[in-house]
Amino acid sequence: MAQVLEFKLPDLGEGLTEAEIVRWLVEVGDVVAIDQPVVEVETAKAMVEVPCPYGGVVTARFGEEGSELPVGAPLLTVAVGATDASSPGGDGAAADEPSGGSGNVLVGYGTGAPAARRRRIRPERVGANTAPATVPASAPVPVPVAASTLAPAPVPVGDVSGRANGRVDGRQGPVAVVSPLVRRLARQHDIDLRRLTGSGPDGLILRADVDSAIRHAGEATEAETRPAAEPVAAEAPTVHVGAAAPAAERIPLRGVRGAVADKLSRSRSEIPDATCWVDADATELMAARAAMNAASGPSGGPKVSVLALLARICTAALARYPELNSTVDTAAREIVRLPGVHLGFAAQTERGLVVPVVRDAHTRNAESIGAEIARLTELARTGKLSPAQLTGGTFTLNNYGVFGVDGSTPIINHPEAAMLGVGRIMPKPWVHNGELAVRQVVQLSLTFDHRVCDGGTAGGFLRYVADCVEQPAVLLRTL
């Protein structure tokens, strides 16, 4: 006897209360195993695959791709016990699956179990095993996806989820797109990604490609719907009608963009921040980096990046000025100095600005910090950072020099107390050893919470960072 169980959107942790459905990983009628990912959702912090704690046959899905669901809302219903291998036509593929839940229901983004193979169940066989089971009357009305028949839903030609690999217009293989934002934009405008030729590396489909396709589709639709002109008598007056102004585009502040907006607004409203800056001669730092990488040899491991060296300098500076590695407890009216440095670094992705966190950066050397930055950056690029990897930072390093700019006044990443900004390193005239010379110069800017320290402390921190940039040997004394 089958039992229909309802799986609700679980608590994803870190104070998250809702999530947007990006892509369903199962169809109605699929057999799912315990802890198998069934849906991909986007929270304010990360892209997450949500596993189902039940094994059985999917009988209904709730919510369309692109819609938002609150925590606790039904995701899908599963008929447990509907895959008995002894039923007519059964192949025993799911005979060993336990019928109960895994007991591993989240915090948030999966139990780590590998995804199991899915197979279709013929409607007549499922119906024979699950006839007594019905969706509870109190359950919300599911999205109409032929749930009553449990028939597998065909993939439409316009599907842009990236799952279809069939031949379209002579092309075959997966869709060359990695950005969830691009997939969602195409889905919203009914653009078939498999018909596009990407302008990115190796044919990667970028947002600009989708925007161009949307414009062309709009022009084609306008041409098809424009009424044919009727003949007008020669004496009839000509009436000129002005073209309607295009409607403004409205972009919802939700997901990662909404979370960033909320955090920056809170930072500006709560933190009395101040900024100081200094130019530094980075010539010796660049030479030291080149020497480090040359000493490692062609197969001596990953190269040390400038960002990794600056991160290591930050941890040394915070050891000297712990006031800046703190937070303010406004309710208790206390400054809380934190024992360890969890260093965040700003990373710009197609989903927006994210700040991955290098845990226990104060215990790492430059090579270890660099390796962790590279690993987290790749996860950020593919949208696979977990909420835990995006929270808990105590100090942030922001390298906006990659955008070709010299200076900035960063907004503190609430609830931290400071952020160091780094501009581009470029040749400039500089007085060196009493003579004018061309040197590699960088601008460093520190924005700090004036509640945790005064300008003397902030200036001392920034000056120490600049000294280490100009003379890396200063850092060696503290290693």
Secondary structure as UniProt FT lines:
FT   STRAND          3..8
FT   TURN            14..15
FT   STRAND          18..24
FT   TURN            28..29
FT   STRAND          30..32
FT   TURN            34..35
FT   STRAND          36..42
FT   STRAND          47..52
FT   STRAND          56..61
FT   TURN            65..66
FT   STRAND          68..70
FT   TURN            71..72
FT   STRAND          74..80
FT   TURN            85..86
FT   TURN            88..89
FT   TURN            93..96
FT   HELIX           123..130
FT   TURN            131..132
FT   TURN            137..138
FT   TURN            147..150
FT   TURN            157..158
FT   TURN            169..170
FT   HELIX           180..188
FT   TURN            189..190
FT   HELIX           193..195
FT   HELIX           201..203
FT   HELIX           207..225
FT   TURN            234..235
FT   HELIX           255..270
FT   STRAND          273..281
FT   HELIX           283..295
FT   TURN            298..299
FT   HELIX           306..320
FT   HELIX           322..324
FT   STRAND          326..329
FT   TURN            330..333
FT   STRAND          334..337
FT   STRAND          343..345
FT   STRAND          347..349
FT   TURN            350..351
FT   STRAND          352..354
FT   STRAND          357..358
FT   TURN            359..360
FT   HELIX           361..363
FT   HELIX           366..381
FT   TURN            382..383
FT   HELIX           387..390
FT   STRAND          395..399
FT   HELIX           400..403
FT   TURN            414..415
FT   STRAND          418..422
FT   STRAND          426..432
FT   TURN            433..434
FT   STRAND          435..449
FT   TURN            450..452
FT   HELIX           455..470
FT   HELIX           473..476
FT   TURN            477..478
//
